């Protein structure tokens, strides 16, 4: 009898402890962010390239640049964020940049606002135009805000200030508001019971459905698709071989079966490294069952690098089907048509993706209205780094030190291990246009010395290319180790170092990285 009493007491105490973690124990925040799409036109330098065989190539007089920016308000009038830019018009296809934004947005009259920002980053296309690749874009103008969309016009100056490309311009943008409902990073990797008497109105909204996927695609070139002739455009050769592409895509559902998406790809085999593409678009699920889903998508964006000089603007319709393996994971099989608009690059495509399905930021399924039993928090850290790579092998000049700007995201698997993804673009060192994208696994220690410090170790691999860097077809490996200094629960500074090498090229470079990360907890709904 005594043992039974102790067992019941122990069980009751466990139940009592589990009830301590409910929705009222989560420190929540709703971030009112916005996605900005802009388009810039700049005059090109009056340059004619003369090759050893006497043939010539003259630059087109105007280049267009398409921007995709994600901005986060810091207060009522100040915002920051990050953005990609890619060539769309002219002959700069393959020009890509990554950078960070800082801007102000001030009311003038009712729905009319003054908006100004500065964007700094790295990237580029023709090295003869951008040199190291550093870019600064300053602009100011007017914005008119409606409930679900905003429009703006700005005057700005875009300058690859390590080179000769750039100029003033008038640009247009469209801005779409979005929100992220999350929790403090201190609540990461915990489980909270969904109680009916929560006090916070935050939980009255339904969860948001999203999909993240790693894509492995195969491009089968057709038509008049050509190479860049290894820099001599008059020696361009037909591309008949298969191109191998890896990328990442994010989808956010707007309703039951319609979603918006953005993805970024890079080539890892088939040509000398340097080809990339960036797309955003809309998709729809047409037939949906418990385990199989058929879909179609239409994307518009930019592509280029290592192919004949083109404008860059590209369309990408595709269709396929998903097979749901578990509640959160599935496989996707797809095919499509990748076509440069107004130019010659075109390819039929096929591929497979590993998908992760999520319902986050709410207590009810937005489709079935099913109530969650628990909210499980997943830690995510978003960081910006300055990276220095020493003595990087360059194909047509002596080894150089490269300065790069990087955007990095860590997804916690548990309190010890995490998955990391990173995009990094050169901005100094004479290799403008060089970039890499890598994925890897990391492990971190507990915080120590008054919870101010922690250590971490990572190993990552991916694809790199462009800027004359001797990375072969682009495969890249980079182990690294570092230390974090935690300013508070969400914000930390970090310092790390490692070694980067390309197994099929001649890059073998020591690197040092310094930056900061901002952490939050994704609120995953569990039925």
Buried (B, 14 or more C-beta within 10 A) or exposed (E): EEEEEEEEEEEEEEEEEEEEBBBEBBEBBEEEBBBBBBBBBBEBBEEEBEBEEEEEBEBEEBBBBBBBBBBBBEEEEEBBBBBBBBBBBBBBBBBBBBBBBBBBBEEEEEEEBBBBBBBBBBBBBBBBBBBBBBBBBBBBBBBEBEEEEBEBEBBBEBBBBBBBBBBEBEBBBEBEBEEBBBBBBBBBBBEBBBBEEBEEEBBEBBBBBBBBBBBBBBBBBBEEBBBBBEBBBEBBEEBEEEBBBBBBBBBEBEEEBEBBBBBBBBBBBBBBBBBBBBBBBBBEBEEBEEEEBBBBBBBBBBBBBBBBBBBBBBBBBBBBBBEBEEEEEBBBEBEBBBBBBEBBBBBBBBBBBBBEBBBBBBBBBBBEEBEBEBBBBBBBBBBBBBBBBEBBBBBEEEBBBBBBBBBBBBBBBEEEEBBBBBBBBBBBBBBBBBBBBBBBBBBBEEBEEEEEBBBBBBBBBBBBBBBBBBBBBBBBBBBBBBBBBBEEBBBBBBEBBBEBBBEBBBBEBEBBBBBBBBBBBBBBBBE
